[in-house]
Amino acid sequence: MNKNFFRMGLKNIAQSIFFMFLGPTLMFQSLNNKEHPWFLFIFILSILVCLFAIYKGVKGLKNIMNSIFKKN
């Protein structure tokens, strides 16, 4: 088992969890303030944060699986 890949995977999973909460929170706030001039910018940013959370989660799982099952 490669401990460096495992640590990187856990780090990516932790970052993913943070962004999983940040993205929907931003989306909720932007949808509550539709008349604000920055509505569209914050809404698009929240969608990008949600997609980034998915990316980091998949990357973290891939690193964890590679650390456990990949032979040196």
Order of alpha helices (4+ residues) and beta strands (2+ residues): alpha-alpha
